[in-house]
């Protein structure tokens, strides 16, 4: 794997580390579908602006819209709304913990339905990363038992959606990572918007609130527009399994943000857990060079 992919992985984890906090704050004024709609809308404006500045072609007529719409629903609109709902019943920290199971589901879904090739080394690396997650977050029997079952089930459903969506996105041929991001966010905006305006109350005064605008910039501009460019770059240049490894690092980045912005202490388990996670990520995605190479 090129070093640039690992740089993108760490950068994306830092961006997405704050997403669960932003969602938790926005739930005070908006429903889950509305948050998904606003997030994708802010992200869509961001990617469109970036493409115009960099003069990247939209070529809307060449985008395979039906596969794009199906992928966007699984990889964006549906899981975003489900995560929003789950955070009405779970803490943002627990939601991020459960979200970190996405790479495991991606390998399982890829092997069962998309003929993806897996090996023992890959599973071993994933196991090491999962151990690191447990060390990092100090998961114990008391914290697991206290989890709301409906919220737990919703988060697992969201990770399954992510797993399916990432596999589908790898199979979109002939489009750039900018076009995939643009198409994904456009379809997600239309899909989540139709649900939001049908089943939820969208309050314009709440949208205009300074605090909510700041939350939406963090969640939409950075957490969706810029982040999805990085995500699809990792899928195209790496693999769906590698891209979804970012969810292992998101809880760690959330702890780092807490220490930086809220002066929360960093305990020994942070450094130990990160060492296991990064080692597992590298091992699961490292391939020996062939004799021909």
N, C-alpha and C positions, 0 to 999 in steps of 0.2 A: 504494500500500500504506500503511495506517495506521502511524504511528510505533510503536504498541503492538506490532505484529507484529515489528518489528525488535528491540524490547526483549526480546520472548519468544525470538527467534532467538538473541540473544547469551546470554541467561540459560540457555537449554537447552544451548548449546554448552559453557558452563562446567560444567554438571552432568554432561553426557555425556563431558566431557574426561577425567574420572577413571575412567570405566567400564572402559576397557581395562586400567588398572592393577589395579583391583579383581578383574577376571576372572583376570588373571595370578596374583594372590596366591591366589585361591580354588582354582585348578587344582592346587595342592599337596595338597589334601585331598578334592576332589570331581571327579566327571566332568562333561563338558559339559552333559548333560541334567539332572543334578542341580543344577548352577548355574542353568540356565534355570528349573527348577522353584522353587528357593529365591528367585530374583530375582522371579519373577512372584508368588509367595506373599507376600513382603514388600510388593511393590507393591500387591497386591490389598487387603491389610489397610489400607494407607495410604489408598487411594482410597475405600474403604468408610468409614473414619473421617472423612475430609474431607467426604464426602457427608452423613454423619449430623450433623456439626457445622454445616454450611451448610444443612442441611435440603433437600438436593437429592433429588428423587424418583428411586427406583431403577426403578420401573415395569418390573419384570422381564418381565412378560407382554407388554409392547409392544416389547421388543427383538427384532429379527429374528435369531434365534440361529444359523440355518444360515449366512447370509452373514457374520455376526459371527465364527463359528468358523473359516470359511475364511480370512477376512481376518486373524484372530489367528494362525493357523498360519503364514501367509506373512510377516506383519509383526512377529511376536514369537517364538513358540516355536522354529520351525525356524532362523531366522537367529541367534538367541541361542546355540543349541546349536552351530551350525556355527562361529560366531566363537570359542566356547570351544575347540572342537577345533583350529581353525586356530592359536590361540595356543599350542598345544602344539608347533607347528612354526615359528612366526614370533614375532618380538619384538612387544610390544604397540604400539610405535611404527609398525612396518611394517603391522600390522593396521589401525591407525587411518588410515594413508595410503591403503591399498586401500579402506577403508570410505568414504573421501571421494569415490569414483567414483559413489556412489549417485545424486546428482542427475542425472548424465548418463544413467544407466540409466532413471531415472524418466521423463525426457523421451522416450527411445527407446521404452520400453514404452507410455507414454501415446499416443505418435503411432502406433505399430504396432497396438495392440490395444484402445485405449480412445477412439479418435477425438479425442484431444487436439490442439488447434491449437497449432502452434509457428511461430516466425518467426525471421528472420535475427538480429534484435537479441537474442533470447533465447539463441540458440546462441553469438553473439559474447560475450555476458556470461558464459556458462558457460566459454568458452575463456579469457577473462581470469582468471576465478577459478581455473581449472586451472593456468594459468601461475603465479599467486600461490602455489598449493599446492606446485609444484615449487621455486619460489624459497624458500619458507618452510622446506621440509624438506631442501633441498640434495640432491635425488635425482640420482644419477649412474649411469653404466653399471655401476660396481662394485657399488652397492647393489642394483640390479635383478637382476644376474646371480646374486647370492648368495641370492636368495629361493628358499625351498623350493617346488617346483612344486605339490605337493599342498596345502600351506597357502595358496598363491596362488590356486589354483582354488577352494578352499573359501571364501575371502573374497569372490571375485567372485560365487560362487553366493549368498552371504549378501546382497550388495548387490542382486542381481537379485530376491531374495525381498522385500527392503525396497521396491524399486521397484514390484513388483506389489501388495504389501500397502498401500502408501500410495495407489495409484490405487483399489483396492477400498474403502478406508476413506472416500474422498470420496463414494462412491456409497451409503453408508449414510444413508438419509433418516429423518427423524422422531425422531432420538435426539440427546441433548446430548453435549457433549464429555466430561462426567462419566460418562454411561452407556456411551459408546464405550470409555473407559478401563477402566471396571469390567468390561464384557463381554470386552474384549480380554485383560485380565490373568486373568480367571476361566478363559476357554477355554485360554489359554496355560498356566496352572497345571495344568489337567486333562490337556492334551496332553503337555506335557513331563514331568509327574509319572508318567504311565503308562509313558513310555519309561525314565525314571530308575529306577523301582522294578522294571522288567522286566530291564533290561540293565546297570544299575550298582548299586554298593553304596552305600547312603545311611547314613552314620555319624552317629548322634545325638550322641556325645561331641564330634565335630569341629564340629557345628553349634553346640554350646554353648560353644565356645571364644570367649574375649573378642575375640581378633583377628578371627576369622571373623565374629562378630556385627557388629563395626564395619564390616568389608568389605561385609556384606550390607545393613546400613543405608544405606551409601553407594550401593550398587548397586541395591537394591530400593526403599527408601523414597524416596530422591531420584532415582536414575537410572531408576526405572520408574514409581512412583506419581505423584510431582509432575511428572516430566519428560514423561510421556505426556499429562497434562492440557495442558501447553504445546504438545506436538506436535500433538494433535488440534485444539487451538484454532487453530493456524496453518493446518492443512488446511482447517478449516471457514470461517475468515475470510479466508484467502488462497488457497492452492492446494497440491496435492501436491508440485509442483515447488519451490515456495517453502519448504515445510516440510523437504524433504530437503536443502535447501541448508545446513542445520545441520551436515551431515557435512563440509562444507568448513572450518568453523570449529573442529571438534572437535580436530584436531591442534594448531591454534594455542592453544586453551585448555589442552590438555595441557602445552604448553611453558610457558604462564603459571603453571599449578599447580606445575610443576617449579621455576620460578624463585622462587615464593613460599614453597613448603614445603621445597624441597631446596637453595635458594640456587644453582640452576643459572644460568649467565650467559645474558643475552639478547643475541643477535647482531643485526647489521644486517638479516639476511634475515628476521627475525621482523617488524619494522616494515614492511619493503618488501613482504613476502608478504601481510601483513594488509591493506595498502593495496590491492593487486591484488584480493584475495579480496572485500573489502567493496565495492569498486567494481564487480566482476563480479556480485555478488549484487544490488546495487541496479539495475544496468543490465538484468539478465535479468528482473527482476520489475517494473520501472517502466513504467507505462502513462500516456500522455498523456490529459488530461481531454478528453472529447468536447465538442463545441459545446453539446449538450443539457445536460451537467453544468455 
